[in-house]
Every structure is written in structure tokens, then in C-alpha cells.
Amino acid sequence: MLTEVDACLSFDTAGSVVRAHEIITDYAARSMPQDRALIKLAATWEGICAADILQAKGIDCNLTLLFLLVRAAACADAGVYLISPFVGRITDWHWKADSVDGYASDVDPGVRSVRRIFDYYNSSGIGTIVMGASFRNVAQIKALAGYDRLTIAPALLCELSQDTSELPHALRQEQVVEMEVREVGEARFRGEIKVDAMATENLAEGLRNFDADHRG
């Protein structure tokens, strides 16, 4: 059962931890074991710190609104169970910024960003599950065939079900990619995000949308 911590707590580590424990306690009262719960947090620095604390207590976390490799690396440092990089939202931002109608899958910014995370985790022996999400078309899904997990909208699943062509793995676990592995500190984390307009704007928009959904 995936349950989201209130978006308004995304920059509050202590508040996020308290809210997560409240969710787990609420589930326990309904006879649902902790190992079936998954706490969803935004991949802010504070959200990742909260996940670090929760994972140490055996509470699995899903980190979302994750638009840069540095966020994925920080999640891995925190021992996060699962991350959800948004392919489509990255592509949407670049479509608008570049004033184009689309990209071939091999140069699609969303696909390339999420492939880089896969390669980083795979080359570093990181066990965090990567679940690609927010796809805009079938080509993006095919370009990430072989990923740990994918969240696919019903319309795209229907389109895929009607496609009888071969679907080779675009990504492979045994593939070795040379990438520098460094522990992510707060200064590097905040610095890399601050200079990336796509990551900054997508995070802000995502938090606004999550907060609006929470408020109903």
C-alpha cells in the first residue's frame, strides 16, 4: 500500500518522519503489517533525509519528483527502497524549452535521464528499485524495456497489447558502464539542482500539484 506524506512537509524532515509513523500506526490499527506499506516522499534533501531515518527503522520508502541523477544518487545513499523518475515530465519541459514537437527515443531527454540513473545504479551495485513513470508515448516505454519496473497508463498498455513486433531489452542488468561513484552531500545536492532549471521548475510544479490534490 503506497501512501503519500503531505506535500507541505516536503522541506520538513522531522515532520515527514512523524507523519510517516502516523501512517504506519494507522495501518497497524487496520491489521496491515508494516512490510506491506510504502511511504511516498518528494525527493527534496529533507525528504531524502526522512527516508534515510525511516528505512533504518524498516519502513520502506518511495521517492518521487526525481528529475536529476544527483537525486537518485542521494536516494541510493539513504538506502531508499524504490524511486520513481518521471520520464514524461522531463520531456515535456524540454519540448517547451526547445520549441519542438517531439524527439526520437534515443535523444529523448526524459529517456536519457532515466537511462543514466539505471546505468548508475547498475554499475554501482545499488539495490534501490527504479520504477520509470509518466510516459507520453509507447516509444519511450520501448526505449526503457528491461527497466526494473514501469508504471504505464491504461491507454498506452492497450496500444502495447496491439503491437506484435519484437520488444528487445533496451537496458540490461549485466551491462557495465563506467561512471564515477561519489557520496552525495547536501552542498552538491542543492548546488546541482539550483543550476538546473528543468529540475527546479518540475519539482515546484509537482509539489504544488500534490498539495492541491491533498487539499482536495
N, C-alpha and C positions, 0 to 999 in steps of 0.2 A: 504494500500500500504506500503510494507516494503522496506525501503531504508537504505543502509549501509553507515555510516560515514567512510571516508577514513581510512584504517588501519594504515597509517602513523601518524595518530593523536591519536592513542590508549593510548599514555602516555602524552597527552596534554589535560587537562580538558577544558581550555578556548577555545582552537582551536576546540575541538569537539562540544562545545556548539555553537560557531559561525557557524560551518559547518551545524549543525542540523537546526539552524534557517534559513540558506540559503536554505536548502532543503524544509522546510515548506513554505518559501516565494515563492519558485519556484512552489510548488504545488498550492498555493493560486492563482498564476497568471494563472494557468490552471483550475481554478474553482473547485479544490478539497479541501474540508473542512479539517481542522486540525484533527478533530476527526476520520478521515479515514486513517491518516498517522501513521506509526510506525517506529521509528528511531532505527536502529540496531547499537549496540556498543559492543566492546570487553569488557569482564568483568575484565579489569585491575582496579586497585584502581582509576586511573584517569578517566577511562570510567564510573565507577560506580558513581563517584562524579559528572560527567557531567550529568548522568541520573537523579541524585537527583535534580539538578538545572532544568533540562528540565521537569521532572514530576511535579515540583512545579508550572510550567507555563502551565500545562495542555497538555504537549507533551508526548505522551506515548512512552515508550522505550522497546526494546527487547535486552537483554544482552546475549551474546553468548561466545563461548570459555570458558565455565564454567565447570571446572573439579573437584572442591572441594566443600564441604559443606560450608566452610568459605566464598566462593564467593557467594553462594546462600543466605547465611545469610546477607551478606553486601548488596546484591541487595534488599532483603526484607526491611532492614533498610532504604534504599533510596526510598522505595515506587515504585520500578520498576513494570511496568505493566506485563511483560512476560519475562521468562528466557528460554533458550534452552540448557539444558545439553546434551552433546554428548555421548551417550551410547557406540557406536561402537569405537570411538577413544580411550576411556579409556580401553576398552577390547583389542584393537589392541596393545596398548603399553604393557599391561601385557602379552599378548600372546608371544610377542617378548622377554620380560624380563624373563619370566618363561620358555621359550622354550617348549611351549605346543601347541597342535593343536586346543584346544578349552576347553570350560568349560560347565558344567551343569548350567542351568539357575539360580539355587538357589545359586550358588557360583560365577557366572559371575561378575567380578569386576565392569563392566560398569553398569549392572543391580543393583547391591548392592549400588553403589554410588548414582544412581538416585532415588532408593527407599528411601535412607536415607534423601535426600532432600525433597521428598514427605512427609515423616513422620515428618520431622522438621517443615515444613510449616503447615501441618495438625494439629499437636499438639499445634502449637503456634497461630493458628487462622490467619495465614498470607494469604492475598488475592492475592498475586502475582501468576499469571498463570504459570504453569510448562508445557513446551512442549518438551517432550523427542524426540531426533532426532538421526540421524546417526546410524541406526540399521544395523547389519550384518546378521541377520537371523530371522526367524519367532519366534523362541523360545524366543529371547529377547523381542519381541513385546508382546507375550503372558504373559511373566513374569511381564509386566508392565500394563496389562489390568486394566482399572479403573483410569489411569492417567488422568490429566486434558485434555491434547491434545498430539497427537503424529504426527510426520512428518515421513511418510513411503514412501519409494521408490516404483515406479510402479511395479517392478518385485516382491517385497515382498507383495504388495497388491494383485497381481494376485495369488500368492501362497496362501495367506489367503482366497481369494474368492473360492478356490477349496477345502478348508478344512471345512467339515460339522460337525466336532466334537464340543462339547460344549466349550464355552470360558468363564469360571468363572472369576469374578473380582479377580485379584491378590492383588489389593490395594483397600481400602475402605475409603471414607471420614469420616465415623463415627468411624474408628479405632483410639483409643487413645494410643499414645506412649509417655512414659516419656523421655523427652530429655531436657537437660539444655538449657535455652534460655539466651543468653548474647549479648549485643550490640557489634558489631564488630568495633574495632578501627583500624587505619592504621597499628600500630605495630603488632597486632595479625594477621591481614590480610597478610601482607608481610612476617611475620615470618613463618606462616603455609605453605605458598606457597613455600618459599625458601627451606624448608626441604623436599618437595615432588617432586621427580624427574619427575614423570608422569605428574603432573600439569605444571611444569616449561617447560618441553620439548614440551608438546602438545600445550601450549599457544604460544611458539615461532614458532613452525611449522605452527600453524593456522594463525598467523599474517603474516608470510612470504607468505603463500598461498593466503590469502585475498589481500595482497598488490600486488602480481603478477597478480591476477585476475583484480584488479582495473587498473593496468597499461596496461592491455591487452596483 
